[in-house]
Each structure stands twice: as C-alpha cells, then as structure tokens.
C-alpha cells in the first residue's frame, strides 16, 4: 500500500488569489482534492459574501468543507479543526489534500493542534447547574471577559462549560482554547503575500464584484445566524444598509475598510508563523506562474516529498 499523501497548506490574505492559484496547483500536482480552511466558506448561504469558489471552480476538482454547514451552526476553531483533520485523513489515502484558506487561527488549529481542555468534573458541574444563567454569566465574565465577549451568553451549555474550564484550570477558557499541542510541526505550508497597495486594490475590486454577484440579496435571505457565522465581514454593514440605516456608498466604503483591517491582521498573524513558507507574489504574476513556483519548491510530485 502506498503511504498517505502529505497535505499541502496554502494560506494567504483575503483577496490574495488563493482560489485561482489552488486550482492551477491542483492540475500540476494531480491527483489533488481541495479542503477548505476558511472560517466562513464552510457555511451554506454565505458563498458570495465569503468569496467562496464558484460552481465552475468547485467542479474543476473534488472540493470539501465548502458550504458544509448551515449558518445556524456554531463552528469555532476546535470544531473546524476536527472536521478538517478527518477530511485530510480521508483524502490523503487517495490524493494530495490541498488545504486552502486565510483564517490563521483555524489553520493553526489544524496544523498545530489545540491543547486539550480538561474533562468535565461531575461535582463542579452539579454545583453550576444550581445557579441561574445570570449568575453563571456574571462569574464567567469575571474569569474570562474576552471569551465572554465572543460567546452566546444566552446558551447555558456554552456558558457553563466555559466557566467550568476556567474554574478547573485557573486560566481563561479562551486562552486555553488558543494554546497549541505542538509548537513546531513539520508541515508543507505556503503563505501567499502581496504588496499592501496591491492587496487593498484587489479588496476594493472584490467588494464591487460581490455587489454585482448579488450579495445584497444573499444577506437579505439569511435568517438566524450562529455566533460564528455572524462574524462574517460585511454582514453587519449590509444588514444596516438593507434596514435603511446606511446608504450604499457608505456600506461599500465600510466593508472595504473592515476587509483591509482584516487583511492587516492576517499579515501580522502569518508573519509570526514560521511553519509557513512566505512566497512573495508580484502584482503582474499570473496564477499559473505562482502555482508553478510552489510546485517547484516542493518537488515535481507529491511522491517526492
């Protein structure tokens, strides 16, 4: 039996051209199956807003974890990593798993593994179950204000479990959920980096493309969203516009600004990630050329890795 295909991770800022490069790379290194590592492209109903691959692009080779979940599902880094690792293990038996995305925390949860949180304590859990939700929330906020700000505080189960972690470890649950099981994994990983002005220009163009493709109607059709899905960039601004609280030009400018801020955070994140090989992409370089450079860097075929 042939050994499993080792995965290749392809990361980059929003608007860096990951999809086009990944599809060309898939042809060069076939057999390849693309696995999503974007926090919002995993949801059905956010395809335009999250700039997910088109139906034509998805048909070019097997794709996984795109539109996998309803927008009502909570999918944090730990949940995403479990789904991705299962898919990588499955795909690696028959093809090269090409893991593509720009969500730094989610990618690192896959490549480095999140440190395990403690198992539940029946005695402590029983004590917490006697408390009102308001009391649980108050105690949780006191122990982990950052985590509480990112949690659905109306969900008693989430609040209880996070408070339990705080009390059992003496640390904020949000801190433990961002610690890593492995600090220096040996992985094949590329980070696509473009000049800042080029990145911002691409973001500006993509925002208009989203509007042309019907993002307003897409957002208007959404109902209840999970606490993770509702963090999609542009969602709040478009909803404000649809509600008559923001005119369209302001909506567009605000989305562009929020996306630029996100791109800046991505650049800062991956600057610290030594496991990812940084690949500079000139503004004029075609996706095929970039893909060829990546293929050359890792050898002529996956078997040679």
C-alpha positions, 0 to 999 in steps of 0.5 A: 500500500502506498503511504498517505499523501502529505497535505499541502497548506496554502494560506494567504490574505483575503483577496490574495488569489488563493482560489485561482492559484489552488486550482492551477496547483491542483492540475500540476500536482494531480491527483489533488482534492481541495479542503477548505480552511476558511472560517466562513466558506464552510457555511451554506448561504454565505458563498458570495459574501465569503468569496467562496469558489464558484460552481465552475471552480468547485467542479474543476476538482473534488472540493470539501468543507465548502458550504458544509454547514448551515449558518445556524451552526456554531463552528469555532476553531476546535470544531473546524479543526476536527472536521478538517483533520478527518477530511485530510485523513480521508483524502490523503489515502487517495490524493494530495489534500490541498488545504486552502484558506486565510483564517490563521487561527483555524489553520493553526488549529489544524496544523498545530493542534489545540491543547486539550481542555480538561474533562468535565468534573461531575461535582463542579458541574452539579454545583453550576447547574444550581445557579441561574444563567445570570449568575453563571454569566456574571462569574464567567465574565469575571474569569474570562471577559474576552471569551465572554465577549465572543460567546452566546451568553444566552446558551447555558451549555456554552456558558457553563462549560466555559466557566467550568474550564476556567474554574478547573484550570485557573486560566481563561477558557479562551486562552486555553482554547488558543494554546497549541499541542505542538509548537513546531510541526513539520508541515508543507505550508505556503503563505501567499503575500502581496504588496499592501497597495496591491492587496487593498486594490484587489479588496476594493475590486472584490467588494464591487464584484460581490455587489454585482454577484448579488450579495445584497440579496444573499444577506437579505435571505439569511435568517438566524445566524450562529455566533460564528457565522455572524462574524462574517465581514460585511454582514453587519454593514449590509444588514444596516444598509438593507434596514435603511440605516446606511446608504450604499456608498457608505456600506461599500466604503465600510466593508472595504475598510473592515476587509483591509483591517482584516487583511492587516491582521492576517499579515501580522498573524502569518508573519509570526508563523514560521511553519509557513513558507512566505512566497512573495507574489508580484502584482503582474504574476499570473496564477499559473506562474505562482502555482508553478513556483510552489510546485517547484519548491516542493518537488515535481510530485507529491511522491517526492516529498 
